[in-house]
Amino acid sequence: MKKILILILLASGLSFANIKVVASTTVIYDLVREIGRDKVTVDFIARGDQDPHFVEVLPSYMLKLRNAQIFFRVGMSLELWSNQLIDGSRNNKLKVIDLSTDIDKKEVPNFKPDASYGDVHPYGNPHYWLDPENAKVMAREIYESLSSESSQDESYFKSNLDNFISRLDKKIVEWSNKMSKEKGKPFLFFHASWIYFADRYGIKIAGYVEPKPGIAPSPSHNADLVQLIKSKGIKTIVMDNFYSDSAPNQLSQLTGIRVIKVPTAVYGMKNINSYMDMIDYIINQIVQNN
């Protein structure tokens, strides 16, 4: 009787298999877990403690995509390495979802960037996940993609989405309250990752340790930054924790400016196990150290 029931269920088109998902980053991985929960099997490519711009293409990553149904990525040319993985997977059924589609994009160049401009992205700054409001946009796109893949689970995914956004909205109020006293203050950042975060909380980007995105700071640029720090009364450098802190520490020795190293991805540091953990840590470090 049990065998007959199983055959009937299979014949009716129902499936017991989870949706197989790969995320380009651990932030997306966490959002997929929130929306899909036990209806998805999800993996990621870029570790939380590495620069997502530069990921070594490995056969094992291609195998992950070969066995996947959906691949979610940040887009906006952040993961240029992902195209090689997609091609190498030889999975012609793989759905590639760009989560930047509905993002209000910032710093879109009005010129054709080349190597002389550094690591400038032609479609705009791709670090949009550092604005918590954009995490809601990403979560909704994930919900729609999972629902399209498994329509019978749409209400389940919608319930998870609503729960996640409800919890995130409460944290957004908390974060906004904490950051209110930092509004209008100048900060230095290491890499041009922070425009979405800065705009969300009304803080000023006075400059970057990198003279151009992806270009190592020179002694002359450091000298300019010393003058900038002194003239603007800048107290804090915020940097993604996978970059070298050699130049920031030199600036700190010369001016007394504080250097804050923060994760910009899930698992980027110990105990950063979710998107909310990550934003919590960033904001707490800024508020406590500025």
C-alpha positions in Angstrom: 0.0 0.0 0.0 2.8 2.4 0.9 4.6 1.8 -2.5 1.3 2.4 -4.3 0.8 5.7 -2.5 4.4 6.8 -3.3 3.8 6.0 -7.0 0.6 8.0 -7.0 2.3 11.0 -5.4 5.1 10.8 -7.9 2.7 10.5 -10.8 0.8 13.6 -9.6 3.9 15.7 -10.1 4.8 16.2 -6.5 8.5 16.1 -5.6 10.2 15.3 -2.3 13.5 16.8 -3.6 14.7 20.2 -2.4 15.6 22.9 -4.8 19.3 22.9 -5.3 20.8 26.4 -5.1 24.2 27.9 -5.3 24.9 31.5 -4.1 27.9 33.5 -5.3 28.4 35.0 -1.8 27.6 34.1 1.8 25.2 37.0 2.1 23.1 35.6 -0.6 23.5 32.1 0.9 22.1 33.4 4.2 19.1 35.1 2.5 18.3 31.9 0.5 18.4 29.9 3.8 15.9 32.4 5.3 13.4 32.2 2.5 13.9 28.6 1.4 14.6 26.9 4.8 14.0 23.1 4.6 12.8 23.3 1.0 16.2 24.2 -0.4 19.7 22.8 -0.4 22.1 25.7 -0.7 25.8 26.2 -1.1 28.1 29.2 -1.8 31.2 30.0 -3.7 33.1 33.0 -2.3 34.0 32.6 1.4 32.9 35.3 3.8 36.5 36.3 4.6 37.7 36.8 1.0 37.3 39.5 -1.6 34.3 38.6 -3.7 35.9 40.4 -6.7 38.6 37.8 -7.0 37.7 34.1 -6.7 39.9 31.3 -8.1 38.0 29.3 -10.6 38.1 25.6 -9.4 36.6 22.5 -10.9 34.8 21.8 -7.6 32.9 25.1 -8.1 31.9 24.1 -11.6 30.6 20.8 -10.1 28.5 22.7 -7.6 26.8 24.6 -10.5 26.4 21.4 -12.5 24.2 19.9 -9.8 22.3 23.1 -9.2 18.9 24.4 -10.4 19.5 28.1 -9.5 22.6 30.2 -9.2 22.1 33.6 -7.5 24.7 36.3 -7.8 25.2 40.0 -6.8 25.6 41.0 -10.4 26.8 44.5 -11.7 30.1 42.8 -12.7 31.1 42.0 -9.2 31.6 38.3 -9.9 33.3 38.3 -13.3 34.7 34.9 -12.4 31.2 33.5 -12.2 30.7 33.4 -16.0 33.6 30.9 -16.3 32.0 28.7 -13.7 28.6 28.8 -15.4 30.2 27.9 -18.8 32.4 25.2 -17.2 29.4 23.6 -15.4 27.8 22.6 -18.7 24.5 22.8 -17.0 22.1 24.1 -19.7 19.2 24.0 -17.3 20.8 26.3 -14.7 18.8 29.4 -14.0 21.2 32.4 -13.3 19.5 35.1 -11.2 21.0 38.6 -10.9 19.8 40.0 -7.6 20.7 43.6 -8.7 17.8 43.9 -11.2 15.5 46.0 -8.9 18.3 47.8 -7.0 18.5 51.6 -7.2 22.1 51.6 -8.4 24.6 54.1 -7.3 27.8 55.5 -8.8 27.0 54.3 -12.3 29.8 55.9 -14.5 28.8 58.2 -17.3 32.0 57.2 -19.1 33.5 54.0 -20.3 35.9 52.9 -17.5 39.3 51.4 -18.3 42.2 50.2 -16.1 43.4 53.7 -15.5 40.3 54.3 -13.3 41.0 51.3 -11.1 38.3 48.7 -10.4 35.4 50.9 -11.5 32.3 48.8 -12.3 30.6 49.8 -15.6 27.1 49.1 -14.2 27.6 51.0 -10.9 28.8 50.2 -7.4 27.8 46.5 -6.7 28.1 46.6 -2.9 24.4 47.3 -2.5 23.8 44.6 0.2 25.4 46.9 2.8 22.2 48.9 2.8 19.7 46.8 4.8 16.8 48.1 2.8 18.4 46.4 -0.2 18.5 43.1 1.6 14.7 43.2 1.4 14.8 43.7 -2.3 17.2 40.7 -2.6 15.0 38.6 -0.4 11.9 39.3 -2.5 13.8 38.4 -5.7 14.9 35.1 -4.0 11.3 34.4 -3.0 10.0 34.9 -6.5 12.7 32.7 -8.0 12.2 29.9 -5.6 8.4 30.1 -6.1 8.8 29.9 -9.8 10.9 26.8 -9.4 8.5 25.2 -6.9 5.1 26.8 -7.2 3.5 24.3 -4.8 5.7 25.8 -2.0 5.0 29.5 -2.8 2.9 30.1 0.3 5.7 28.5 2.4 8.3 30.8 0.9 6.0 33.8 1.3 5.6 33.1 5.0 9.4 32.8 5.4 9.8 36.1 3.4 7.3 37.9 5.6 8.9 36.6 8.7 12.4 37.7 7.6 11.3 41.2 6.6 9.4 41.6 9.8 12.5 40.8 11.8 14.7 42.8 9.6 12.5 45.9 9.8 12.8 45.8 13.6 16.6 45.7 13.3 16.5 48.5 10.7 14.8 50.8 13.3 17.4 49.8 15.9 20.3 50.4 13.5 18.9 53.8 12.4 18.6 54.8 16.1 22.1 53.8 16.8 23.6 55.6 13.8 21.6 58.8 14.3 24.4 60.4 16.3 26.9 59.6 13.5 24.8 61.4 10.9 26.9 64.1 9.0 30.2 62.9 10.4 33.1 62.3 8.1 34.7 58.9 7.8 37.6 57.4 5.8 36.9 54.0 4.1 39.5 51.7 2.7 37.7 50.5 -0.5 34.8 52.0 -2.4 32.4 49.5 -0.9 30.4 51.9 1.3 28.3 54.3 -0.7 25.0 52.5 0.0 25.7 52.2 3.7 26.9 55.8 4.0 23.8 57.1 2.1 21.5 55.0 4.2 22.8 56.4 7.5 23.7 59.9 6.4 27.4 59.7 7.1 30.0 61.4 4.9 32.7 59.6 2.9 35.6 62.0 3.2 38.0 59.8 1.2 39.4 56.4 0.6 42.7 54.8 1.6 42.9 53.4 -1.9 43.5 56.3 -4.3 41.4 54.5 -6.9 39.3 51.3 -6.4 41.7 48.3 -6.3 44.8 50.5 -6.5 47.3 50.2 -3.6 47.9 53.5 -1.7 51.1 55.3 -2.5 53.2 57.3 0.0 52.0 60.6 -1.6 48.4 59.5 -1.3 49.0 58.6 2.4 50.5 62.1 2.9 47.4 63.7 1.4 45.2 61.6 3.7 47.2 62.7 6.8 46.3 66.3 5.9 42.7 65.4 5.2 42.3 63.6 8.5 43.8 66.6 10.4 41.8 69.2 8.5 38.4 67.4 8.7 38.9 66.0 12.2 38.2 62.4 11.0 38.3 59.9 13.8 37.7 56.5 12.0 38.8 54.4 9.1 36.4 51.6 8.2 37.7 48.8 6.2 36.6 45.4 4.9 38.5 42.9 7.0 40.1 40.9 4.1 42.3 43.9 3.0 45.7 44.6 4.3 45.7 47.1 7.2 49.3 48.2 6.6 48.4 51.6 5.2 45.5 52.3 7.6 47.8 51.4 10.5 50.4 53.8 9.3 47.8 56.5 9.1 46.8 55.6 12.6 50.3 56.0 13.9 50.7 59.4 12.3 47.3 60.9 13.3 45.8 58.7 16.0 42.8 57.8 13.7 41.1 54.6 14.7 41.0 51.6 12.3 37.9 49.5 12.3 38.1 46.1 10.5 34.6 44.8 9.8 33.1 41.8 7.9 31.2 42.6 4.8 29.9 39.0 4.4 28.4 36.3 6.5 31.1 34.2 8.1 33.5 37.0 7.5 34.5 36.9 11.1 33.9 34.6 14.1 30.2 34.7 15.3 29.0 36.5 12.1 26.6 33.8 11.2 23.8 35.8 9.5 23.2 39.0 7.6 21.8 40.6 10.7 24.9 39.6 12.7 27.0 41.3 10.1 25.2 44.6 10.1 25.0 44.5 13.9 28.7 44.1 14.1 29.5 46.9 11.6 27.2 49.4 13.3 28.2 48.5 16.8 31.9 49.0 15.9 31.3 52.3 14.3 29.2 53.6 17.2 31.5 52.4 19.9 34.8 53.5 18.2 34.0 56.8 16.5 
